[in-house]
């Protein structure tokens, strides 16, 4: 790409909000994302964009260097994962609020203001997430439910409801990091995102649990909207592997907190109602504590669980990625072994069924012979002959 930059992002002297975006491999989606930020009204909230080139592909680097101006660009020669990318971006951010975003989102007008308004109205909230729509305008996410077993789900059964039915901020178990605003003081108190959840999946769940461990709530703010295209570059089997690994990591890290979550059960509507009730009860308790004793300064770090140590060296990230792929290879081998055993069992069943079918065919042949003999005897009797 040549010529003057065509995506001009604001660069205020004193930003209130820092938008953090780790970028990896898709220049087309990133260009659309940054273009939507450049199109936001600038007279309302001063914001900066911190763009982390997270082991980015050459095409992404070329886009940013030749077509983007105004952003704070933070290079990383290795992929630090979602958590590591946000941590690196936060270290270069200047705003009082950190807005975590992904490079496949499109921001609607009022995106930033809707989140700021929710946090201003509810000072006990440590973070607020946007109402997330798909490319067709259908509701994709309005926060999410974290179940006792570490699994997650949307806060509704079946098809998503009309997004226009959401008007006021409401407490949730967690919001995704495709659009999540966190107070800087809260971010510092929890020590940022836990890079143990590498490279993705459950980063958002863990982050919101850490915020809740401070006595803060997490809100969904319908006044803030984005459009999000869920990534499809990761294979389904690799997503299953990562989700399973990081879910186990979450269960080991947050046993007490998860024990207080609703239990996923049937009917699902009743379980979702209980999850909503618990989220509301936590929010009321948090609000009451803030009314009784508003914090004088930054919140203290939560005593339990202790934060995971941050990984800083590029070599450590490469080593972690190697371990990840080795673990994935072992997981695939286990799945192949499991499928081979299932195939062996099925082959045994097939042979048994085949033997049974052959027996039925032989029995049927004997019956056919018996019927033919009876028909012959009937013909003889019809002619007055003795069989």
C-alpha positions as CSV (number, residue, x, y, z in Angstrom):
1,X,0.0,0.0,0.0
2,X,1.3,3.5,-0.8
3,X,0.3,7.1,-0.5
4,X,-1.1,9.0,2.5
5,X,-2.7,7.0,5.4
6,X,-6.4,6.5,4.7
7,X,-7.4,5.6,8.2
8,X,-6.9,8.6,10.5
9,X,-7.5,7.8,14.2
10,X,-7.7,10.6,16.8
11,X,-4.6,11.1,19.0
12,X,-5.7,13.5,21.9
13,X,-3.2,14.9,24.3
14,X,-5.1,13.5,27.3
15,X,-7.3,10.6,26.3
16,X,-10.0,9.5,28.7
17,X,-10.3,6.0,27.1
18,X,-7.6,3.8,25.6
19,X,-8.9,1.3,23.1
20,X,-6.7,-1.8,23.1
21,X,-6.7,-4.0,20.0
22,X,-4.3,-7.0,19.5
23,X,-3.9,-7.6,15.8
24,X,-2.7,-10.9,14.3
25,X,-3.5,-12.1,10.8
26,X,-6.4,-10.5,9.0
27,X,-5.7,-7.1,7.4
28,X,-9.1,-6.7,5.8
29,X,-11.0,-7.1,9.1
30,X,-8.6,-4.9,10.9
31,X,-9.0,-2.2,8.3
32,X,-12.8,-2.3,8.7
33,X,-12.4,-2.2,12.5
34,X,-10.1,0.8,12.5
35,X,-12.2,2.5,9.9
36,X,-15.2,2.3,12.2
37,X,-13.2,3.8,15.1
38,X,-12.0,6.6,12.8
39,X,-15.7,7.3,12.0
40,X,-16.8,7.9,15.6
41,X,-17.7,11.4,16.6
42,X,-14.7,12.9,18.2
43,X,-16.3,15.9,20.0
44,X,-17.7,13.6,22.7
45,X,-15.0,11.5,24.3
46,X,-11.2,11.8,23.8
47,X,-9.9,8.3,23.1
48,X,-6.7,6.8,21.8
49,X,-6.2,3.5,20.0
50,X,-3.4,1.2,21.1
51,X,-2.7,-1.3,18.4
52,X,-0.6,-4.3,19.4
53,X,1.0,-6.2,16.5
54,X,0.7,-9.5,18.2
55,X,3.1,-11.6,16.2
56,X,1.2,-10.1,13.2
57,X,1.3,-11.3,9.7
58,X,3.3,-9.2,7.2
59,X,0.1,-8.0,5.5
60,X,-1.1,-6.6,8.8
61,X,2.2,-4.9,9.5
62,X,2.1,-3.4,6.0
63,X,-1.5,-2.1,6.5
64,X,-0.7,-0.4,9.8
65,X,2.5,1.2,8.6
66,X,1.2,2.5,5.3
67,X,-2.5,3.1,5.8
68,X,-3.1,4.0,9.5
69,X,-2.2,7.2,11.4
70,X,-2.9,8.3,14.9
71,X,-2.6,4.9,16.6
72,X,-0.1,4.0,19.2
73,X,1.5,0.9,17.6
74,X,3.2,-1.6,19.9
75,X,5.1,-4.4,18.0
76,X,5.6,-7.9,19.4
77,X,7.6,-10.3,17.4
78,X,5.8,-13.2,18.9
79,X,2.1,-14.0,19.5
80,X,1.5,-13.3,23.2
81,X,-2.1,-14.6,23.0
82,X,-5.2,-12.5,23.8
83,X,-4.3,-11.9,27.4
84,X,-0.6,-11.0,26.7
85,X,-1.7,-8.7,23.8
86,X,-4.0,-6.8,26.2
87,X,-1.4,-6.6,28.9
88,X,1.2,-5.2,26.5
89,X,-1.3,-2.7,25.1
90,X,-2.3,-1.6,28.6
91,X,1.3,-0.9,29.5
92,X,1.4,1.7,26.7
93,X,-2.1,3.1,27.4
94,X,-2.7,6.6,28.9
95,X,-6.5,6.6,29.5
96,X,-8.4,6.2,32.8
97,X,-10.5,3.5,31.1
98,X,-9.2,0.5,29.1
99,X,-11.5,-0.6,26.4
100,X,-10.5,-4.1,25.3
101,X,-11.5,-4.9,21.8
102,X,-10.8,-7.4,19.0
103,X,-9.8,-6.7,15.4
104,X,-13.0,-8.1,14.0
105,X,-15.5,-5.7,15.5
106,X,-17.3,-2.7,14.1
107,X,-18.1,0.1,16.5
108,X,-21.5,1.9,16.3
109,X,-21.8,5.6,17.2
110,X,-22.1,5.9,21.0
111,X,-20.0,2.8,21.5
112,X,-17.6,4.4,24.0
113,X,-20.1,6.7,25.6
114,X,-22.6,3.9,26.4
115,X,-19.9,2.1,28.4
116,X,-18.8,5.2,30.2
117,X,-22.3,6.1,31.1
118,X,-22.9,2.7,32.6
119,X,-19.8,2.9,34.7
120,X,-20.7,6.4,35.8
121,X,-24.2,5.4,36.9
122,X,-22.9,2.3,38.7
123,X,-19.7,3.2,40.5
124,X,-19.5,-0.3,42.0
125,X,-19.1,-1.8,38.6
126,X,-15.5,-2.6,37.6
127,X,-16.2,-3.3,34.0
128,X,-19.0,-3.0,31.4
129,X,-19.4,-4.8,28.1
130,X,-21.3,-3.9,24.9
131,X,-24.4,-5.4,23.4
132,X,-22.9,-7.4,20.6
133,X,-24.7,-7.9,17.2
134,X,-23.8,-10.0,14.2
135,X,-23.3,-8.6,10.8
136,X,-27.1,-8.9,10.1
137,X,-28.0,-7.0,13.2
138,X,-29.1,-10.0,15.2
139,X,-28.2,-10.3,18.8
140,X,-25.0,-12.2,19.4
141,X,-24.2,-11.5,23.0
142,X,-25.7,-9.5,25.9
143,X,-23.2,-10.7,28.5
144,X,-23.1,-14.4,29.3
145,X,-23.8,-17.0,32.0
146,X,-21.0,-18.9,33.7
147,X,-22.2,-22.2,35.1
148,X,-20.9,-24.0,38.2
149,X,-19.1,-26.6,36.0
150,X,-17.2,-23.9,34.2
151,X,-19.3,-24.1,31.0
152,X,-20.8,-21.0,29.6
153,X,-23.9,-20.1,27.6
154,X,-26.0,-17.1,26.4
155,X,-28.5,-15.7,29.0
156,X,-31.5,-17.0,27.0
157,X,-32.8,-20.3,25.7
158,X,-33.2,-21.0,22.0
159,X,-33.1,-18.2,19.5
160,X,-31.7,-14.8,20.6
161,X,-34.3,-12.1,21.6
162,X,-34.8,-8.7,19.9
163,X,-31.8,-6.5,20.8
164,X,-34.2,-3.6,21.1
165,X,-35.6,-5.2,24.2
166,X,-32.5,-4.3,26.1
167,X,-32.4,-0.7,27.3
168,X,-30.8,-0.4,30.8
169,X,-27.4,-1.7,32.1
170,X,-27.8,-5.0,33.9
171,X,-25.4,-7.3,35.9
172,X,-24.0,-10.4,34.2
173,X,-21.6,-13.1,35.1
174,X,-19.1,-11.9,32.4
175,X,-18.8,-10.1,29.1
176,X,-16.5,-11.0,26.2
177,X,-13.3,-9.2,25.5
178,X,-14.5,-8.3,22.0
179,X,-15.7,-5.1,23.7
180,X,-15.1,-4.7,27.5
181,X,-14.3,-1.5,29.3
182,X,-12.4,-1.8,32.5
183,X,-11.5,0.9,34.9
184,X,-7.7,1.3,34.9
185,X,-7.6,1.2,38.7
186,X,-9.4,-2.1,38.7
187,X,-7.1,-3.4,35.9
188,X,-4.1,-2.6,38.0
189,X,-5.7,-4.1,41.2
190,X,-6.2,-7.5,39.5
191,X,-2.8,-7.4,37.8
192,X,-4.2,-7.4,34.2
193,X,-5.3,-10.4,32.2
194,X,-4.0,-13.8,33.2
195,X,-1.6,-15.0,30.5
196,X,-2.0,-18.6,31.6
197,X,-5.1,-18.7,29.5
198,X,-3.0,-18.9,26.3
199,X,-3.6,-18.2,23.5
200,X,-7.4,-17.6,23.8
201,X,-10.7,-18.8,25.3
202,X,-11.7,-18.2,28.9
203,X,-9.6,-15.0,29.1
204,X,-12.8,-13.0,29.4
205,X,-14.3,-15.3,32.0
206,X,-11.2,-15.3,34.2
207,X,-10.9,-11.5,33.9
208,X,-14.4,-10.9,35.0
209,X,-14.1,-13.4,37.9
210,X,-11.0,-11.4,39.0
211,X,-13.0,-8.2,38.9
212,X,-15.8,-9.8,40.9
213,X,-13.3,-11.0,43.5
214,X,-12.7,-7.4,44.3
215,X,-16.3,-6.9,45.2
216,X,-17.0,-5.2,41.9
217,X,-19.8,-6.1,39.4
218,X,-19.7,-6.6,35.7
219,X,-22.4,-5.0,33.6
220,X,-23.8,-5.4,30.1
221,X,-24.5,-1.8,28.7
222,X,-27.1,-1.9,25.9
223,X,-26.4,1.7,25.2
224,X,-23.1,0.6,23.7
225,X,-23.2,-1.6,20.6
226,X,-20.8,-3.3,18.3
227,X,-21.0,-5.7,15.4
228,X,-18.8,-8.7,15.7
229,X,-17.7,-11.3,13.2
230,X,-16.7,-14.4,15.0
231,X,-13.4,-15.7,13.8
232,X,-13.3,-18.9,11.7
233,X,-9.6,-19.2,11.2
234,X,-9.1,-21.7,14.0
235,X,-10.1,-25.3,13.3
236,X,-13.0,-26.8,15.2
237,X,-10.8,-29.5,16.8
238,X,-8.2,-26.9,18.0
239,X,-11.0,-24.8,19.5
240,X,-12.3,-27.9,21.4
241,X,-8.8,-28.6,22.6
242,X,-8.2,-25.0,23.8
243,X,-11.6,-24.7,25.4
244,X,-11.2,-27.9,27.3
245,X,-7.7,-27.0,28.5
246,X,-8.6,-23.5,29.7
247,X,-11.9,-24.6,31.2
248,X,-9.9,-27.1,33.4
249,X,-7.5,-24.2,34.2
250,X,-10.5,-22.0,35.3
251,X,-11.9,-24.8,37.5
252,X,-8.6,-25.2,39.2
253,X,-8.1,-21.4,39.8
254,X,-11.6,-20.4,40.9
255,X,-13.2,-23.4,42.9
256,X,-14.8,-21.2,45.5
257,X,-16.3,-18.6,43.1
258,X,-17.6,-21.3,40.8
259,X,-19.3,-23.1,43.7
260,X,-21.5,-20.0,44.0
261,X,-22.6,-20.0,40.4
262,X,-25.9,-21.5,39.2
263,X,-26.0,-25.1,38.2
264,X,-26.8,-25.9,34.6
265,X,-29.9,-28.1,34.6
266,X,-33.2,-28.7,32.9
267,X,-35.5,-27.0,32.4
268,X,-32.9,-24.5,31.1
269,X,-35.3,-21.6,31.6
270,X,-35.4,-22.2,35.3
271,X,-31.6,-22.5,35.5
272,X,-31.2,-19.2,33.6
273,X,-33.6,-17.5,35.9
274,X,-31.5,-18.6,38.9
275,X,-28.3,-17.4,37.2
276,X,-30.0,-14.0,36.7
277,X,-31.1,-13.9,40.3
278,X,-27.6,-14.6,41.6
279,X,-26.0,-12.0,39.3
280,X,-28.6,-9.5,40.6
281,X,-27.9,-10.4,44.2
282,X,-24.2,-9.9,43.8
283,X,-24.8,-6.5,42.2
284,X,-27.0,-5.4,45.1
285,X,-24.5,-6.5,47.6
286,X,-21.7,-4.6,45.8
287,X,-23.8,-1.5,45.6
288,X,-24.6,-1.6,49.3
289,X,-20.9,-1.9,50.2
290,X,-20.1,1.1,48.0
291,X,-22.9,3.1,49.6
292,X,-21.6,2.2,53.1
293,X,-17.9,2.8,52.4
294,X,-17.0,4.3,49.0
295,X,-13.4,3.4,48.1
296,X,-10.9,6.1,49.0
297,X,-8.5,5.1,46.2
298,X,-7.6,2.2,44.0
299,X,-9.1,-1.1,45.1
300,X,-6.8,-3.6,46.9
301,X,-5.9,-6.8,45.0
302,X,-8.0,-9.8,45.8
303,X,-6.5,-12.1,48.3
304,X,-7.6,-15.3,46.5
305,X,-6.6,-16.6,44.1
306,X,-3.1,-15.3,43.7
307,X,-2.5,-13.9,40.2
308,X,-0.5,-15.9,37.7
309,X,3.0,-14.5,37.1
310,X,3.1,-12.5,33.8
311,X,5.2,-13.9,31.0
312,X,7.4,-11.3,29.5
313,X,10.3,-12.8,27.4
314,X,9.6,-13.6,23.7
315,X,11.4,-16.9,24.3
316,X,8.9,-17.8,27.0
317,X,6.0,-17.2,24.6
318,X,7.6,-19.3,22.0
319,X,8.2,-22.0,24.5
320,X,4.6,-21.8,25.6
321,X,3.4,-22.0,22.0
322,X,5.6,-25.1,21.4
323,X,4.1,-26.7,24.6
324,X,0.6,-25.8,23.4
325,X,1.1,-27.5,20.0
326,X,2.7,-30.6,21.7
327,X,-0.3,-30.8,24.0
328,X,-2.6,-30.5,21.0
329,X,-0.7,-33.2,19.2
330,X,-1.1,-35.5,22.2
331,X,-4.8,-34.6,22.4
332,X,-5.2,-35.5,18.8
333,X,-3.4,-38.8,19.3
334,X,-5.7,-39.6,22.2
335,X,-8.7,-38.8,20.0
336,X,-7.4,-41.0,17.2
337,X,-6.9,-43.9,19.7
338,X,-10.3,-43.3,21.2
339,X,-11.9,-43.3,17.7
340,X,-10.0,-46.4,16.7
341,X,-11.3,-48.2,19.8
342,X,-14.8,-47.0,18.9
343,X,-14.3,-48.2,15.4
344,X,-13.1,-51.6,16.6
345,X,-16.2,-51.9,18.8
346,X,-18.4,-50.9,15.9
347,X,-16.7,-53.4,13.6
348,X,-17.4,-56.1,16.2
349,X,-21.1,-55.1,16.3
350,X,-21.2,-55.1,12.6
351,X,-19.7,-58.6,12.4
352,X,-22.3,-59.7,15.0
353,X,-25.1,-58.1,13.0
354,X,-23.7,-59.6,9.8
355,X,-23.7,-63.1,11.3
356,X,-27.2,-62.5,12.6
357,X,-28.3,-61.4,9.2
358,X,-26.8,-64.5,7.5
359,X,-28.7,-66.6,10.1
360,X,-31.9,-64.8,9.2
361,X,-31.3,-65.3,5.5
362,X,-30.7,-69.0,6.0
363,X,-33.8,-69.3,8.2
364,X,-35.8,-67.4,5.5
365,X,-34.5,-69.7,2.8
366,X,-35.7,-72.7,4.8
367,X,-39.1,-71.2,5.2
368,X,-39.2,-70.5,1.4
369,X,-38.4,-74.2,0.8
370,X,-41.1,-75.2,3.2
371,X,-43.7,-72.9,1.5
372,X,-42.7,-74.3,-1.9
373,X,-43.2,-77.8,-0.6
374,X,-46.6,-76.9,0.8
375,X,-47.6,-75.3,-2.5
376,X,-46.5,-78.5,-4.4
377,X,-48.6,-80.6,-2.1
378,X,-51.6,-78.4,-2.5
379,X,-51.3,-78.7,-6.3
380,X,-51.2,-82.4,-6.0
381,X,-54.3,-82.5,-3.8
382,X,-56.1,-80.3,-6.2
383,X,-55.6,-82.9,-8.9
384,X,-56.7,-85.6,-6.6
385,X,-53.3,-87.0,-6.2
386,X,-51.6,-88.0,-3.0
387,X,-48.5,-86.1,-2.2
